Amino acid sequence: MNLRELERRFGRRLARVTTNAVVARPGLWRVFRWSTRAQFDRLAPSWDSLRRPEAFAVLELALEALPAAPKHVLDLGTGTGIAAFIAARRFAEAEVVGVDLAEGMVAQARRNTPPELAERVRFQQADAVRLPFEPGSFDLVQLANMIPFFDELARVAAPGGHLVLSFSAGPETPIWVPPERLRRELGSHGFADFADFEAEGGTALLARREDRV
Ligand SMILES: C[S@@+](CC[C@H](N)C(=O)[O-])C[C@H]1O[C@@H](n2cnc3c(N)ncnc32)[C@H](O)[C@@H]1O
């Protein structure tokens, strides 16, 4: 095994350990923040070459199930922006914000932005535990392969809006949270009407933010 492969395996393991720890105890994020940011800054230049074209099939399937087109979309843990562009193409009226902790990812996402989407899609650096948005700002919040921080998800999702959590390789995804755990956490944070999706080895959960919380 060469050094690059060793590094890749270590990174995947670290992502899994971080996810498990932080979902169990969100306060531990401060321990893992630095390493997560450094890891994804390092990966940013090669991230697109690591993505399979079908990696977002399950996200597409969940978005198809939305009862109405959203107007304000947050793509959290956007990486190089692939899922943000998917949402912008699908919902032609929507303003899309892609947020990522790693500056390297945000810079790459900006470079990747096609001119025809540039007016409706923007990227900014921020931490998902403390988002620079007003409560209820988004009628769709989507996460592709990203650690969920439930308090902030509940805060920025608009009442009646939707949340999609997708994992490109299902349980094999380094950042993965079992669906029963997601339902439990989301249920206690004011989300309901859950629906599960599977496509191309990926899994996704769609949830609706309750009207009154
Ligand atoms: C596995 S990558 C997924 C990127 C993209 N969504 C995709 O599927 O290609 C996870 C991304 O989430 C970002 N991330 C991790 N923790 C974060 C946090 N607390 N706030 C914002 N972004 C975060 C990382 O920097 C990384 O770009």
The ligand as an ORCA input file, in Angstrom:
! r2SCAN-3c Opt
* xyz 0 1
  C     -17.396     14.460      3.093
  S     -17.318     16.142      2.606
  C     -18.779     16.295      1.603
  C     -18.710     17.425      0.628
  C     -19.886     17.483     -0.361
  N     -21.150     17.698      0.320
  C     -19.916     16.214     -1.197
  O     -20.720     15.326     -0.894
  O     -19.108     16.131     -2.127
  C     -17.817     16.973      4.097
  C     -17.687     18.470      3.999
  O     -18.266     19.044      5.162
  C     -17.420     20.071      5.640
  N     -17.657     20.220      7.073
  C     -17.350     19.354      8.061
  N     -17.734     19.841      9.247
  C     -18.311     21.044      8.999
  C     -18.908     22.041      9.812
  N     -18.992     21.914     11.126
  N     -19.409     23.135      9.224
  C     -19.346     23.306      7.876
  N     -18.772     22.400      7.058
  C     -18.267     21.287      7.613
  C     -16.014     19.619      5.285
  O     -15.089     20.682      5.219
  C     -16.243     18.936      3.942
  O     -16.074     19.812      2.865
*
